[in-house]
Amino acid sequence: WGVPTPAAQPLGLTPEMRIVASHITPNALRGHVSFLASDLLEGRDTPSRGLDIAGEYIAAQFRRLGLEPAGDDEFFQTVVLRPKDADSPKSRNVAGILRGSDPQLKDTYVILSAHYDHLGLAQTGEDRIFNGANDDASGTASVLEVANALAALHPRPKRSILFILFCGEEKGLRGSRYYAEHPLVPLGKTVADLNLEQ
């Protein structure tokens, strides 16, 4: 039976994994979710002022972490929501790269993604805001905190990591479909995508 392992030191974690785990805190996750799901953002519909504010918030976090901008406009990938419509509204995916440390693997990519939009406002009712804390502010917060933790590693992970938050998921996967048709990193050099949803 032996001596119990303290909760702060789970069995099987490498020193690097402990560094990563120490950078992800409940308070940081709660802070991101509280802002992203706040009434101020009016449910983050695609497109909307609230979604634009959320996108700016995410880009500011990526900038603070020293990620490389990956979009066509700094950290933003412009998404045409109805590609066959000349007057289509547009929205934005938000993307940043943590460059890998291995000279031979840094040009291959792992993607960590989630969607940052939600349903917006209800037509009627006393509380009309669909806040979307669990769908998917929680996934967005997780992407931000994993980016924070991995950016603190020295050396960094061997492969490059593309952190991307998609718009338009609630409108039929618009942001992720657009990314698949207009990738920011070569699909042939993308080895995996871990998408966080609820």
C-alpha positions as CSV (number, residue, x, y, z in Angstrom):
1,W,0.0,0.0,0.0
2,G,2.8,2.5,0.7
3,V,2.7,6.2,1.4
4,P,-0.1,8.1,-0.3
5,T,0.9,10.4,-3.1
6,P,0.0,14.1,-2.4
7,A,-2.7,15.5,-4.7
8,A,-0.3,18.1,-6.0
9,Q,2.1,15.4,-7.2
10,P,0.1,12.8,-9.2
11,L,2.0,9.6,-10.2
12,G,3.5,9.3,-13.6
13,L,4.0,13.0,-14.4
14,T,7.3,14.0,-15.9
15,P,8.9,17.3,-14.7
16,E,7.7,19.0,-17.9
17,M,4.1,17.8,-17.3
18,R,4.3,19.2,-13.7
19,I,5.4,22.6,-15.1
20,V,2.4,22.6,-17.5
21,A,0.0,21.5,-14.8
22,S,1.2,24.2,-12.4
23,H,0.4,26.9,-14.9
24,I,-3.3,25.8,-15.3
25,T,-5.3,27.0,-12.4
26,P,-9.0,27.0,-11.6
27,N,-9.0,30.7,-11.0
28,A,-7.5,31.4,-14.4
29,L,-10.0,29.2,-16.1
30,R,-12.8,30.8,-14.2
31,G,-11.6,34.2,-15.1
32,H,-11.7,33.5,-18.8
33,V,-15.1,31.8,-18.6
34,S,-16.5,34.6,-16.5
35,F,-15.6,37.2,-19.1
36,L,-16.4,35.2,-22.2
37,A,-19.9,34.2,-20.8
38,S,-20.7,37.6,-19.4
39,D,-23.8,39.5,-20.4
40,L,-21.5,42.2,-21.9
41,L,-20.8,39.8,-24.8
42,E,-24.5,39.2,-25.5
43,G,-24.1,35.5,-26.2
44,R,-21.3,35.8,-28.8
45,D,-23.5,35.2,-31.9
46,T,-21.7,34.9,-35.3
47,P,-21.3,37.7,-36.4
48,S,-21.9,40.2,-33.6
49,R,-20.3,42.9,-31.5
50,G,-20.0,40.4,-28.6
51,L,-18.1,37.9,-30.7
52,D,-15.8,40.7,-31.9
53,I,-15.0,41.6,-28.3
54,A,-14.4,38.0,-27.5
55,G,-12.0,37.7,-30.5
56,E,-10.1,40.7,-29.4
57,Y,-9.8,39.3,-25.9
58,I,-8.4,36.0,-27.2
59,A,-5.9,37.8,-29.5
60,A,-4.7,39.8,-26.6
61,Q,-4.1,36.7,-24.6
62,F,-2.1,35.1,-27.5
63,R,-0.1,38.4,-27.8
64,R,0.7,38.4,-24.1
65,L,2.0,34.8,-24.4
66,G,4.3,35.7,-27.3
67,L,2.5,33.4,-29.8
68,E,3.2,34.1,-33.5
69,P,0.2,35.6,-35.3
70,A,-1.2,33.0,-37.7
71,G,-4.0,34.7,-39.5
72,D,-4.4,36.9,-42.6
73,D,-4.8,39.9,-40.3
74,E,-2.4,39.3,-37.4
75,F,-4.1,36.8,-35.1
76,F,-7.4,36.8,-37.1
77,Q,-8.4,34.6,-40.1
78,T,-11.2,36.4,-41.9
79,V,-14.0,33.9,-42.5
80,V,-16.6,34.4,-45.3
81,L,-19.7,32.9,-43.8
82,R,-21.5,32.3,-47.0
83,P,-18.8,31.7,-49.6
84,K,-21.2,31.6,-52.6
85,D,-22.8,35.0,-51.7
86,A,-20.9,38.1,-52.9
87,D,-22.5,40.1,-50.0
88,S,-21.7,37.5,-47.4
89,P,-21.2,38.7,-43.8
90,K,-17.7,37.9,-42.4
91,S,-16.4,36.9,-39.0
92,R,-13.1,35.8,-37.7
93,N,-11.2,32.7,-36.4
94,V,-8.5,33.6,-33.9
95,A,-5.1,31.8,-34.3
96,G,-1.6,31.8,-32.9
97,I,1.4,29.5,-33.2
98,L,3.8,28.4,-30.5
99,R,6.8,27.5,-32.6
100,G,8.3,24.1,-31.9
101,S,11.8,23.6,-30.6
102,D,13.0,20.6,-32.7
103,P,14.7,21.7,-36.0
104,Q,13.2,18.7,-37.8
105,L,9.7,18.7,-36.3
106,K,9.0,22.5,-35.9
107,D,7.5,22.6,-39.4
108,T,4.8,20.0,-38.4
109,Y,1.8,21.0,-36.4
110,V,-0.5,19.9,-33.6
111,I,-3.7,21.9,-33.5
112,L,-5.6,22.7,-30.2
113,S,-9.0,24.1,-31.0
114,A,-12.4,25.1,-29.7
115,H,-15.1,27.4,-30.8
116,Y,-15.7,30.7,-29.2
117,D,-19.1,31.6,-30.5
118,H,-22.5,30.8,-29.0
119,L,-26.2,31.4,-29.7
120,G,-26.5,35.1,-29.1
121,L,-29.8,36.5,-27.9
122,A,-33.3,34.9,-27.6
123,Q,-36.2,36.7,-29.4
124,T,-38.2,37.0,-26.2
125,G,-38.0,36.4,-22.5
126,E,-36.8,38.1,-19.4
127,D,-33.2,36.8,-19.7
128,R,-32.6,36.8,-23.4
129,I,-28.8,36.1,-23.3
130,F,-27.5,32.7,-24.1
131,N,-24.3,33.1,-22.2
132,G,-22.6,29.9,-23.4
133,A,-20.3,29.2,-20.4
134,N,-20.2,25.5,-21.2
135,D,-20.7,25.8,-24.9
136,D,-18.0,26.7,-25.4
137,A,-16.4,29.4,-23.2
138,S,-15.0,26.5,-21.1
139,G,-13.3,25.0,-24.1
140,T,-11.9,28.4,-25.2
141,A,-10.6,29.0,-21.6
142,S,-8.9,25.6,-21.7
143,V,-7.2,26.4,-25.0
144,L,-6.0,29.7,-23.6
145,E,-4.6,28.1,-20.4
146,V,-2.9,25.2,-22.2
147,A,-1.3,27.9,-24.5
148,N,-0.1,29.7,-21.4
149,A,1.3,26.6,-19.8
150,L,3.1,25.3,-23.0
151,A,4.5,28.8,-23.7
152,A,6.2,28.6,-20.3
153,L,8.1,25.4,-21.1
154,H,11.8,25.6,-21.9
155,P,12.5,24.0,-24.2
156,R,9.1,24.3,-25.9
157,P,7.3,21.3,-27.3
158,K,9.2,19.7,-30.3
159,R,6.3,20.3,-32.8
160,S,4.7,23.6,-33.4
161,I,1.3,24.1,-32.0
162,L,-1.5,26.0,-33.7
163,F,-4.0,27.3,-31.1
164,I,-7.2,28.3,-33.0
165,L,-10.6,29.4,-31.8
166,F,-13.3,29.0,-34.4
167,C,-16.3,31.3,-35.1
168,G,-19.6,30.1,-36.5
169,E,-19.8,26.6,-34.9
170,E,-23.4,27.2,-33.8
171,K,-24.2,28.3,-37.4
172,G,-23.1,25.0,-38.9
173,L,-19.3,24.7,-38.2
174,R,-18.7,27.7,-40.4
175,G,-15.3,28.7,-38.9
176,S,-13.8,25.2,-38.9
177,R,-15.1,24.4,-42.4
178,Y,-13.5,27.6,-43.6
179,Y,-10.3,26.7,-42.0
180,A,-10.3,23.2,-43.6
181,E,-10.7,24.9,-47.0
182,H,-8.2,27.8,-46.2
183,P,-5.7,26.3,-43.8
184,L,-3.3,28.6,-42.0
185,V,-0.7,25.8,-41.8
186,P,-0.3,23.0,-44.3
187,L,-2.8,20.2,-43.7
188,G,-0.2,17.6,-44.9
189,K,2.0,18.8,-42.1
190,T,-0.7,18.7,-39.5
191,V,-0.4,15.6,-37.4
192,A,-3.4,16.0,-35.1
193,D,-6.2,18.3,-33.9
194,L,-7.5,18.1,-30.4
195,N,-10.8,20.0,-30.4
196,L,-12.3,20.9,-27.0
197,E,-16.1,21.0,-26.8
198,Q,-18.0,21.1,-23.5
